[in-house]
């Protein structure tokens, strides 16, 4: 069996096994207890010196998503 055909067969088996497994899993949303957050405080968890930011933008309507461009490149 060629490598491409073997990949297609294994991929199909993996997808089928995943779909069968999804029918047996019960998903529930987690609840957030406000009391658990009372003791938390903001702190810096990144590097002390991050350099300059050249550009910053956010996503309209989504206050938790933003992007910035650093001096050394990258996003």
N, C-alpha and C positions, 0 to 999 in steps of 0.2 A: 504494500500500500504506500502511495507517495506521501511525502511529508504534508503537503497541502490538504490532501484528502483525510489523513489521520487527524490533522488539526481541526478540520470541519466536523468530523465524527465526535471527537472529544468535546468540542465546544457545544455541539447539540446535546450530548449526554449531560454536560454540566448545567446547561440551561434547563433541561427537563428535570434534573434532580433538584435544582433550586426552586422551580415552580411547585414541585410536589412538597418540598419542605415548607414553603410559604403557607400551604393550606393547614399545616399542623401547628403553626406558631400563633400565639395570641398576643397581640400588641396592645399596650395600654399607655396612655400619655402620663407622664410624671406630673405630680402636683408639687407646687412650690410653697413651702412654709415660710412666711415672712419672718417668723421668729428666728429661723436659721440664718438669716442674712443680717440681723441686727448687730452682731459682733464683728462683722467684716468691715475692713477699712481699705481704702485705696492705697496701693503701694506700687513702686516701680519694679517690674520683673524683667525688663529688657536690659540691654547694655547701657552703661552710664553715659557714654558719649555716642550718640547716633549720627552725628554730622548734620549737615544742612539739608533742608528739604527744598527742592526747586519748585515743585508744584504740588498742590493739594486739591482734591475734589471729593465730593460726596455723591451719593445716589439720592435723587429727589424722592421723597416719600419713604425712605428707609434710613432712619437716623443712626443705625448701627453699622452701615457699610460706607467705607471711605477708602481712598487710594492716595498715595503720595509718591512722588519721584525723588529719589535720593541723589546726592551729588555724584556718587560713584556709579550711577546707572541702576537699572532694575526698578521694579515696582513692588 
